Amino acid sequence: MSYFILEMNVICVEGLEELNQISSPNLSVYVMVLLKGASLKDQNANTNMVEGGQNPSWNYTVKFVIDTSKQIQALKSQLMFTIISKNN
């Protein structure tokens, strides 16, 4: 089997809406990156958690292994970014 590495950087998010004025300063935020359909199984990675605000930044490198023998399946792959917040 032949593989290649998909590498990307999750840099930042700009302009997040505040949930409410009381809890927003205490929120920690991270990004979950999910790749579906480009390999034998789904792959995911999480950035580190950072203090909240409307413009959090991570500069986090994510790497996924892509199976080139599944090229047709890879055309139907999905790459999803989910922003997750946690109240401290």
C-alpha positions, 0 to 999 in steps of 0.5 A, spaced: 500 500 500 502 507 498 500 512 503 502 520 503 501 525 509 496 531 509 499 536 513 495 542 515 496 548 520 490 550 524 492 558 525 486 561 528 479 563 528 476 570 528 470 573 530 467 568 534 460 570 537 460 571 545 455 566 548 454 571 554 458 576 557 458 573 564 462 566 562 465 568 555 472 571 559 472 564 562 471 560 556 477 555 553 477 553 546 480 548 542 478 545 535 477 538 533 479 536 526 476 530 523 478 527 516 473 521 514 473 517 508 480 518 506 483 512 509 482 505 513 478 509 518 476 516 520 482 520 523 481 526 528 486 531 532 485 536 537 489 542 538 491 545 544 486 548 549 487 556 549 483 562 553 477 564 550 475 570 546 473 572 540 479 571 536 483 565 539 489 562 535 493 555 536 498 555 530 497 547 531 500 542 526 495 536 524 497 530 520 493 525 517 495 519 513 492 518 506 491 511 503 493 512 495 490 505 494 483 508 495 483 514 491 476 514 488 474 514 496 478 519 497 474 524 492 468 523 497 472 525 503 470 530 508 475 534 512 471 538 518 473 543 523 469 543 529 470 549 535 469 546 542 468 551 548 469 549 555 467 553 561 473 554 566 
